[in-house]
Amino acid sequence: MEIIKPGTKIPFTRYRYIAIFLSTAVNVAVIVLLLVKGPILGVDFAGGTVLQLKFQQKVTIPELRAALSGLGMENNVVQDFGQEGSNEFLIRLDKTSVQLSDLGERVRKGLGQKFGADKFEIRRNESVGPKVGEDLRRQGTWSVVAATVMMGVYIWVRFGASFGSRFGLHFGLGAVIALIHDVLVTIGALMLAHYEFDLTIVAALLTIVGFSVNDTVIVCDRIRENMRKIRRESLESIINLSINETLSRTIITTGTAILVLLGLFVLGGGVIRPFAFALLIGFFSGVYSTIFIASPVILLWEKGKKS
């Protein structure tokens, strides 16, 4: 099945300078946002306790906050969870004098006296100490960095075997720059959407790295094949030809994945929605970076070496 007709000649590399300018501006903005504001850290990284409560009757957020304050849990964040009118809430307690092991039972008894013991249920109770949260945050960051670098090394070795280590390094650098772009764009979108960063988001970022580099490898493989078959054409013409030849495959593969993610985002509920949102942004960004960043970087690097 081919969405793009054979013989299509879209000059993607002609727009490489516009793409580089836009991508650089977006990435710099995300880095500034990270340094100035920082992401909203979930309980996995910041430490604390998260409770998910489901009430049978209508309960307001101020009522819940007042009840928690009466239990000595003043530092709390209460937000609606799930669909509107579901009477389901997510409560985050940053610091509390209550032992973590006794917190769930303390909340159950206290809210039971306020609203009725049989009028609600605790569907989720997660507690993470501050030291553990710090360790998880550091390990999660390094896992994404290591995955990105190793993908670049893999492509360097793979294509260096065919064209020499110098040219293979250009392929690897193009992939790494594209992956860094995808990760930063996804992080920026998550911050703008006010989603918390936790281990689920780290899993989403690692998935984006793997999925995006797959598209990059496909395009680079086609560039390698065409460089062997078409020796009289310029590198720019070969890159454009290779992107056009693999465009149908990219659209079909990414499109089917995005359809599944849209279903998860709309119907999956509050727990899975941040994960699905991150993948949606990352997969769209992966298609863009493969076409307008990874391959053109090879061209820009080669032209810079020759000048």
BELFENSUL-V156639 format. One record per run of one state. SS is the DSSP state (H for helix, E for strand, L for the rest). FROM is the first residue (numbers start at 0). TO is the last residue. If there is no record, write none. Layout:
ss:from:to
SS:FROM:TO
SS:FROM:TO
This chain:
ss:from:to
L:0:10
H:11:35
L:36:38
E:39:40
L:41:41
H:42:45
L:46:46
E:47:54
L:55:59
H:60:69
L:70:74
E:75:79
L:80:86
E:87:92
L:93:98
H:99:114
L:115:118
E:119:127
L:128:128
H:129:162
L:163:163
H:164:191
L:192:194
E:195:196
L:197:197
H:198:228
L:229:233
H:234:266
L:267:268
H:269:305
L:306:306
